[in-house]
Amino acid sequence: MEFTSNYKKREPARRRPRRKRPPVNKKLIIILAAVLVAVICVVTGLVVRHYRQTQAASAPVAQTQAPTTEAPTAAPTEAPETTQSAGEVTITDYQATMYSTTVTLNVRSEPSQEGTKLGMVGQDTPLSVTGKCSNGWYRIDYNGGVGYVSGDYVTVAPGQSEKSDAPYLLKVNREQNIVIAYAKDDNGDYTKPYKAMVCSVGLDGATPTGTYTTSDKYTWRLLSGNVYGQYATRITGHILFHSVPYFTQSKSDLEYDEYNKLGQPASLGCIRLSVADAKWIYDNCPKGTTVTIYDSDQKEPLEKPTPIHIDTNDSRRVWDPTDPDSNNPW
């Protein structure tokens, strides 16, 4: 009996040939490693350099002497008798007690907004003034040294006159629209009424009350409303003495309707005057002249002048009748 079978003996599996790995380029690996090390070194050097520069910038300047308890160099130094600082600002010895008129008044190392801020003083703080600067600033005693404050924000004590070299003190009565210049008496106080001028102050109380010192002067000055004023003298901020406005910088272009308002409130805050009076202040009241603005219904020591009335049908109406210009048809 024969037996048959479909079973076939499996042939042994063929082994797959192994892929040969590419030969390692040892030289290339060495080069890449060297480049990487170099990059790390450069980056590390830059970081260290930047750190050292930052530290040097923030560190205080090295001193050649051992530290002491004396004030730092930024503190004020003793005031010279008379000096001349950057910007050709002349400082003259001057003694007075003045007060801050603003809530916080900056004290600076120089008579300029560019000076280093040394500190602040509060409103109504008495200031021992030791010098007057030609640009309207004051030198003061401050923390045992010297500081500077803007004349726009200081004043003498209410009811007192400032001892100064200005020949006159100007007082403006808002209620009566009159300006009176006071000259000095034998004691150097401004008690002698010298000249009265009719004026127009601001509407609705736009002219501020208080005591100020004059600063800038202009033969012509652009005013609010795109008009111009002759012989302007700055009292404080945007408040000035000046003539009745002109439409252009021409003496024959007067706003004659406004001129006829002299003696009553009419301006946006400035104090309007005739050309003759504005020029008198311009010529006779130097920078630093004290101006006190107040309200009073009491009789003033000098009578209020009666302003000239311009006939608006007169061909000469475009000129201020008081202008001393030789071309004035009046």
Stockholm file with secondary structure:
# STOCKHOLM 1.0

chainA/1-330         MEFTSNYKKREPARRRPRRKRPPVNKKLIIILAAVLVAVICVVTGLVVRHYRQTQAASAPVAQTQAPTTEAPTAAPTEAPETTQSAGEVTITDYQATMYSTTVTLNVRSEPSQEGTKLGMVGQDTPLSVTGKCSNGWYRIDYNGGVGYVSGDYVTVAPGQSEKSDAPYLLKVNREQNIVIAYAKDDNGDYTKPYKAMVCSVGLDGATPTGTYTTSDKYTWRLLSGNVYGQYATRITGHILFHSVPYFTQSKSDLEYDEYNKLGQPASLGCIRLSVADAKWIYDNCPKGTTVTIYDSDQKEPLEKPTPIHIDTNDSRRVWDPTDPDSNNPW
#=GR chainA/1-330 SS CCCCCCCCCCCCCCCCCCCCCCCCCHHHHHHHHHHHHHHHHHHHHHHHHHHHHHHHHHSCCCCSSCCCSSCCTTSCCCCCSSEEETTTEEEEEEEEEEEECSSEEEEESSSSTTSCEEEEEETTCEEEEEEEETTSEEEEEETTEEEEEEGGGEEECTTCCCCCSCSEEEEEETTTTEEEEEEECTTSCEEEEEEEEECBCBGGGCSCCEEEECCCEEEEEEETTTEEEEEEEEEETTEEEEESCBSSSCTTCBCHHHHTTTTSCCBSSSEEECHHHHHHHHHHSCTTCEEEEECCCSCCSSCCCCCCCCCTTSGGGGSCTTCCCTTCCC
#=GC SS_cons         CCCCCCCCCCCCCCCCCCCCCCCCCHHHHHHHHHHHHHHHHHHHHHHHHHHHHHHHHHSCCCCSSCCCSSCCTTSCCCCCSSEEETTTEEEEEEEEEEEECSSEEEEESSSSTTSCEEEEEETTCEEEEEEEETTSEEEEEETTEEEEEEGGGEEECTTCCCCCSCSEEEEEETTTTEEEEEEECTTSCEEEEEEEEECBCBGGGCSCCEEEECCCEEEEEEETTTEEEEEEEEEETTEEEEESCBSSSCTTCBCHHHHTTTTSCCBSSSEEECHHHHHHHHHHSCTTCEEEEECCCSCCSSCCCCCCCCCTTSGGGGSCTTCCCTTCCC
//
